[in-house]
Amino acid sequence: MSDPVLEKRERIRKLCELGSKIGYSCFAAAMLLFVIAFIADFPSWIVSVIIAAMILGSVTLLPAIVFGYGVKAADAEDRGEKFGY
């Protein structure tokens, strides 16, 4: 790939994939920990970990989704297609 715009777009796409994996993993961990906490009468340290996982998941997932849509729109624009969701 010699086009710097396409290289940058590919780098952003990879970061979006990583952010999505981290974000969704954090939400999955939070759900699993919630079930464990429910069984164990909600120890305060598990509740703190659940909150931290949800915050980390939100912070990583939001930009990954937004920039991911941007990359998809740019790819569609390059192909001459109308991009829409």
TORPA-4810 file (N, C-alpha, C, O; in nm, 3 decimals):
<nodes>
NODE_1_0.085_-0.118_0.000_0.000_0.000_0.000_0.090_0.124_0.000_0.169_0.144_0.092_M
NODE_2_0.077_0.205_-0.101_0.163_0.322_-0.109_0.088_0.451_-0.077_0.150_0.555_-0.054_S
NODE_3_-0.044_0.446_-0.075_-0.123_0.565_-0.045_-0.125_0.588_0.106_-0.171_0.502_0.180_D
NODE_4_-0.076_0.703_0.153_-0.073_0.726_0.298_-0.212_0.734_0.360_-0.229_0.701_0.478_P
NODE_5_-0.311_0.777_0.284_-0.448_0.783_0.337_-0.500_0.642_0.362_-0.562_0.615_0.466_V
NODE_6_-0.477_0.553_0.268_-0.522_0.414_0.286_-0.447_0.345_0.398_-0.505_0.264_0.471_L
NODE_7_-0.319_0.376_0.413_-0.242_0.318_0.524_-0.296_0.365_0.658_-0.311_0.286_0.752_E
NODE_8_-0.326_0.494_0.667_-0.380_0.549_0.791_-0.518_0.490_0.820_-0.550_0.459_0.935_K
NODE_9_-0.598_0.474_0.716_-0.732_0.416_0.733_-0.722_0.272_0.782_-0.800_0.230_0.867_R
NODE_10_-0.626_0.198_0.729_-0.608_0.059_0.773_-0.562_0.053_0.918_-0.604_-0.035_0.994_E
NODE_11_-0.475_0.145_0.956_-0.430_0.152_1.096_-0.548_0.182_1.189_-0.561_0.123_1.296_R
NODE_12_-0.635_0.275_1.146_-0.753_0.309_1.227_-0.847_0.189_1.234_-0.905_0.163_1.340_I
NODE_13_-0.862_0.117_1.123_-0.949_-0.001_1.122_-0.900_-0.105_1.222_-0.979_-0.164_1.295_R
NODE_14_-0.769_-0.127_1.226_-0.712_-0.225_1.320_-0.730_-0.180_1.464_-0.760_-0.261_1.552_K
NODE_15_-0.712_-0.050_1.489_-0.735_0.001_1.624_-0.882_-0.011_1.664_-0.914_-0.038_1.779_L
NODE_16_-0.972_0.009_1.568_-1.115_-0.006_1.595_-1.148_-0.151_1.630_-1.227_-0.177_1.721_C
NODE_17_-1.089_-0.245_1.557_-1.111_-0.386_1.588_-1.061_-0.420_1.728_-1.128_-0.491_1.803_E
NODE_18_-0.943_-0.369_1.762_-0.889_-0.393_1.896_-0.978_-0.329_2.002_-1.006_-0.391_2.105_L
NODE_19_-1.021_-0.206_1.978_-1.109_-0.137_2.073_-1.241_-0.210_2.092_-1.294_-0.217_2.202_G
NODE_20_-1.294_-0.264_1.982_-1.419_-0.340_1.991_-1.400_-0.467_2.074_-1.483_-0.500_2.158_S
NODE_21_-1.290_-0.536_2.049_-1.264_-0.659_2.125_-1.249_-0.629_2.274_-1.304_-0.700_2.358_K
NODE_22_-1.174_-0.525_2.305_-1.154_-0.488_2.445_-1.286_-0.444_2.508_-1.320_-0.487_2.618_I
NODE_23_-1.360_-0.358_2.437_-1.485_-0.305_2.490_-1.588_-0.413_2.516_-1.647_-0.420_2.624_G
NODE_24_-1.610_-0.499_2.415_-1.708_-0.605_2.433_-1.663_-0.706_2.537_-1.745_-0.763_2.608_Y
NODE_25_-1.533_-0.730_2.547_-1.482_-0.821_2.651_-1.506_-0.764_2.790_-1.539_-0.838_2.882_S
NODE_26_-1.490_-0.634_2.804_-1.515_-0.571_2.934_-1.663_-0.585_2.973_-1.694_-0.613_3.089_C
NODE_27_-1.753_-0.565_2.876_-1.895_-0.580_2.906_-1.931_-0.725_2.937_-2.014_-0.751_3.024_F
NODE_28_-1.869_-0.819_2.867_-1.893_-0.960_2.896_-1.842_-0.996_3.036_-1.907_-1.069_3.110_A
NODE_29_-1.725_-0.943_3.071_-1.671_-0.968_3.205_-1.761_-0.906_3.311_-1.782_-0.965_3.417_A
NODE_30_-1.813_-0.787_3.284_-1.902_-0.722_3.380_-2.029_-0.804_3.401_-2.078_-0.817_3.513_A
NODE_31_-2.083_-0.860_3.293_-2.203_-0.943_3.307_-2.174_-1.070_3.386_-2.252_-1.110_3.472_M
NODE_32_-2.061_-1.133_3.356_-2.023_-1.254_3.429_-2.001_-1.222_3.577_-2.046_-1.296_3.665_L
NODE_33_-1.931_-1.113_3.603_-1.908_-1.074_3.743_-2.037_-1.038_3.814_-2.049_-1.059_3.935_L
NODE_34_-2.133_-0.983_3.740_-2.262_-0.951_3.802_-2.331_-1.078_3.849_-2.388_-1.081_3.959_F
NODE_35_-2.327_-1.182_3.768_-2.388_-1.309_3.808_-2.317_-1.366_3.930_-2.381_-1.413_4.024_V
NODE_36_-2.185_-1.360_3.928_-2.108_-1.408_4.043_-2.139_-1.324_4.167_-2.156_-1.379_4.276_I
NODE_37_-2.147_-1.194_4.150_-2.177_-1.105_4.263_-2.318_-1.131_4.316_-2.341_-1.126_4.437_A
NODE_38_-2.412_-1.159_4.227_-2.549_-1.189_4.269_-2.552_-1.313_4.358_-2.622_-1.316_4.459_F
NODE_39_-2.477_-1.413_4.318_-2.471_-1.537_4.397_-2.401_-1.514_4.530_-2.438_-1.573_4.631_I
NODE_40_-2.300_-1.427_4.531_-2.219_-1.405_4.651_-2.267_-1.285_4.733_-2.191_-1.233_4.815_A
NODE_41_-2.389_-1.239_4.713_-2.448_-1.127_4.789_-2.373_-0.995_4.769_-2.358_-0.918_4.863_D
NODE_42_-2.327_-0.970_4.649_-2.268_-0.843_4.607_-2.157_-0.791_4.699_-2.175_-0.688_4.764_F
NODE_43_-2.044_-0.860_4.705_-1.930_-0.804_4.779_-1.887_-0.672_4.713_-1.893_-0.657_4.591_P
NODE_44_-1.845_-0.579_4.796_-1.815_-0.444_4.743_-1.701_-0.444_4.643_-1.702_-0.363_4.550_S
NODE_45_-1.604_-0.531_4.658_-1.492_-0.531_4.563_-1.536_-0.579_4.426_-1.484_-0.531_4.325_W
NODE_46_-1.630_-0.673_4.421_-1.679_-0.719_4.290_-1.761_-0.609_4.223_-1.753_-0.590_4.102_I
NODE_47_-1.840_-0.538_4.301_-1.917_-0.427_4.246_-1.823_-0.321_4.189_-1.850_-0.265_4.083_V
NODE_48_-1.714_-0.295_4.258_-1.616_-0.198_4.208_-1.553_-0.245_4.077_-1.532_-0.165_3.986_S
NODE_49_-1.524_-0.373_4.067_-1.466_-0.427_3.944_-1.569_-0.422_3.831_-1.533_-0.394_3.716_V
NODE_50_-1.695_-0.448_3.861_-1.800_-0.439_3.759_-1.810_-0.297_3.705_-1.817_-0.277_3.584_I
NODE_51_-1.811_-0.200_3.794_-1.819_-0.060_3.752_-1.697_-0.022_3.669_-1.710_0.045_3.566_I
NODE_52_-1.579_-0.064_3.712_-1.458_-0.034_3.636_-1.462_-0.098_3.497_-1.421_-0.037_3.398_A
NODE_53_-1.510_-0.222_3.489_-1.519_-0.290_3.360_-1.617_-0.220_3.268_-1.592_-0.209_3.148_A
NODE_54_-1.728_-0.172_3.322_-1.826_-0.102_3.239_-1.773_0.033_3.192_-1.798_0.074_3.079_M
NODE_55_-1.700_0.102_3.278_-1.641_0.230_3.238_-1.534_0.208_3.131_-1.533_0.277_3.029_I
NODE_56_-1.446_0.111_3.154_-1.341_0.082_3.055_-1.402_0.036_2.923_-1.356_0.075_2.816_L
NODE_57_-1.505_-0.046_2.930_-1.572_-0.091_2.809_-1.635_0.023_2.732_-1.627_0.028_2.610_G
NODE_58_-1.697_0.115_2.803_-1.759_0.231_2.737_-1.655_0.322_2.675_-1.672_0.370_2.563_S
NODE_59_-1.546_0.345_2.747_-1.441_0.436_2.698_-1.373_0.378_2.574_-1.333_0.454_2.486_V
NODE_60_-1.358_0.248_2.567_-1.291_0.189_2.450_-1.388_0.160_2.336_-1.351_0.169_2.219_T
NODE_61_-1.511_0.125_2.368_-1.605_0.084_2.264_-1.663_0.203_2.188_-1.682_0.193_2.066_L
NODE_62_-1.690_0.312_2.254_-1.752_0.427_2.187_-1.667_0.478_2.071_-1.718_0.488_1.959_L
NODE_63_-1.540_0.512_2.092_-1.462_0.559_1.977_-1.440_0.451_1.871_-1.431_0.481_1.752_P
NODE_64_-1.432_0.325_1.913_-1.414_0.217_1.816_-1.533_0.208_1.722_-1.516_0.188_1.602_A
NODE_65_-1.653_0.223_1.775_-1.773_0.218_1.692_-1.779_0.339_1.600_-1.805_0.325_1.480_I
NODE_66_-1.756_0.458_1.654_-1.766_0.580_1.574_-1.663_0.582_1.463_-1.696_0.607_1.347_V
NODE_67_-1.537_0.555_1.496_-1.433_0.555_1.394_-1.449_0.439_1.296_-1.413_0.451_1.179_F
NODE_68_-1.503_0.326_1.344_-1.529_0.214_1.255_-1.630_0.250_1.147_-1.612_0.215_1.031_G
NODE_69_-1.737_0.319_1.187_-1.834_0.365_1.088_-1.770_0.464_0.992_-1.801_0.464_0.873_Y
NODE_70_-1.682_0.549_1.042_-1.613_0.645_0.956_-1.527_0.576_0.851_-1.525_0.617_0.735_G
NODE_71_-1.456_0.472_0.892_-1.371_0.398_0.799_-1.457_0.328_0.694_-1.424_0.328_0.575_V
NODE_72_-1.569_0.268_0.738_-1.658_0.202_0.642_-1.716_0.302_0.544_-1.728_0.272_0.425_K
NODE_73_-1.753_0.420_0.592_-1.807_0.523_0.504_-1.702_0.570_0.404_-1.734_0.592_0.287_A
NODE_74_-1.580_0.586_0.449_-1.473_0.629_0.358_-1.445_0.523_0.252_-1.422_0.556_0.136_A
NODE_75_-1.449_0.396_0.291_-1.430_0.288_0.193_-1.541_0.289_0.089_-1.515_0.275_-0.030_D
NODE_76_-1.665_0.305_0.135_-1.777_0.310_0.042_-1.767_0.431_-0.050_-1.797_0.421_-0.169_A
NODE_77_-1.726_0.543_0.004_-1.709_0.664_-0.077_-1.601_0.644_-0.183_-1.617_0.690_-0.297_E
NODE_78_-1.494_0.578_-0.148_-1.388_0.550_-0.246_-1.436_0.461_-0.360_-1.393_0.475_-0.474_D
NODE_79_-1.527_0.369_-0.327_-1.581_0.280_-0.430_-1.692_0.347_-0.511_-1.740_0.290_-0.609_R
NODE_80_-1.732_0.467_-0.471_-1.838_0.538_-0.540_-1.978_0.497_-0.498_-2.075_0.528_-0.567_G
NODE_81_-1.988_0.429_-0.387_-2.118_0.384_-0.336_-2.171_0.484_-0.235_-2.096_0.560_-0.175_E
NODE_82_-2.303_0.482_-0.218_-2.362_0.564_-0.113_-2.358_0.483_0.015_-2.400_0.367_0.017_K
NODE_83_-2.307_0.542_0.119_-2.295_0.472_0.247_-2.412_0.512_0.334_-2.440_0.631_0.348_F
NODE_84_-2.478_0.417_0.392_-2.588_0.450_0.482_-2.622_0.335_0.573_-2.617_0.218_0.534_G
NODE_85_-2.656_0.369_0.696_-2.702_0.270_0.792_-2.835_0.313_0.842_-2.895_0.244_0.925_Y
</nodes>
